[in-house]
Amino acid sequence: MSFNIISVIGLGYIGLPTAAMFASREKKVVGVDVNEGVVDTINQGEIHIVEPELDRVVHAAVTKGFLRATLKPVAADAFLVAVPTPFKKNDSTVPEPDLSFVRAAAKAIAPVLKKGDLVVLESTSPVGATEQMAEWLAEARGDLSFPQQVGAESDIRVAHCPERVLPGQVVRELVENDRVIGGMTTLCS
Ligand SMILES: NC(=O)c1ccc[n+]([C@@H]2O[C@H](COP(=O)([O-])OP(=O)(O)OC[C@H]3O[C@@H](n4cnc5c(N)ncnc54)[C@H](O)[C@@H]3O)[C@@H](O)[C@H]2O)c1
C-alpha cells in the first residue's frame, strides 16, 4: 500500500504542520481549507499561525512543489481530517462536542473518494465519532463499500489517529511522538 498523494483537510495549528511535515519528506500533499485567506497565504509559501520553525518548513515545501493548498478537495490516496471539534455553546452541564466541522469535511471529500483510499480522523473526538464519519461518507457514496458494512474487504479504509502535539513544539513532536492509531479494521489501522 502506498500513499502517493496525501490530502490534509483543515490547515490550522494541527493540519498545516502535519501537511508540511509530510511534504518535507517529499510526499505530494494537497491541503484543503474553507478559508480563502489561509489557502492564499500557504500558496505564497507563508503561514497564518504562530509555531516555531513552521514558516521555514512550509516555505521550502511550497517552493519545491510538494505542498499546495486548495479550497475544495481533490483526488488523493489518504485524507487526514484535522478540522475543529469545539464544544457546543449550550446550557448543558455535560459539555457536548460539535461534530459539524467533521460532517462538513466528510461531505466535501466524499465526491473525490476512490477504491483503496484511507480517511483518518485526526481531530480530538468523542467515542463513536470515527464510525459516525464513516457513516456520513457512506451516505454520500453508495457506490463504494465502507468498513462498517463489509469489514476488512471495504473499498475505503477509515481510522482515528488523535493528534497529541504540544503547541510550540509541534515540528519536533510530529516526528518524535508515538501515536495511537485506531482503525475500524486491522487493514484500516
Ligand atoms: N491546536 C492544538 O494544540 C491541538 C492539539 C491536539 C489536538 N487538537 C485538535 O485538532 C483539531 C484541529 O485543531 P486546530 O487547533 O488545528 O484548529 P484550527 O482552528 O487551528 O484549524 C482548523 C482549520 O480547519 C479549517 N476548517 C474548518 N472547517 C473545515 C472544512 N469543512 N473543510 C476544510 N477546512 C475546514 C478552518 O478554516 C481552520 O483553518 C481539533 O479537533 C483540536 O481539538 C489541537
The ligand as an ORCA input file, in Angstrom:
! r2SCAN-3c Opt
* xyz 0 1
  N      -4.072     23.090     18.491
  C      -3.625     22.110     19.285
  O      -2.650     22.242     20.041
  C      -4.261     20.735     19.240
  C      -3.603     19.652     19.846
  C      -4.171     18.388     19.766
  C      -5.381     18.226     19.100
  N      -6.015     19.291     18.518
  C      -7.269     19.052     17.805
  O      -7.016     19.132     16.408
  C      -8.211     19.581     15.734
  C      -7.875     20.815     14.918
  O      -7.490     21.843     15.811
  P      -6.640     23.102     15.351
  O      -6.079     23.694     16.593
  O      -5.725     22.745     14.219
  O      -7.814     24.053     14.779
  P      -7.640     25.425     13.994
  O      -8.844     26.233     14.318
  O      -6.279     25.999     14.216
  O      -7.682     24.981     12.451
  C      -8.780     24.362     11.872
  C      -8.817     24.735     10.380
  O      -9.851     23.974      9.764
  C     -10.498     24.789      8.803
  N     -11.802     24.185      8.508
  C     -12.957     24.247      9.220
  N     -13.909     23.514      8.612
  C     -13.363     22.987      7.500
  C     -13.848     22.129      6.464
  N     -15.101     21.663      6.459
  N     -13.007     21.797      5.451
  C     -11.727     22.257      5.437
  N     -11.213     23.069      6.396
  C     -12.021     23.409      7.414
  C     -10.521     26.159      9.443
  O     -10.709     27.175      8.472
  C      -9.139     26.203     10.125
  O      -8.153     26.754      9.275
  C      -9.243     19.835     16.841
  O     -10.032     18.673     16.994
  C      -8.376     20.053     18.068
  O      -9.086     19.732     19.255
  C      -5.474     20.535     18.569
*
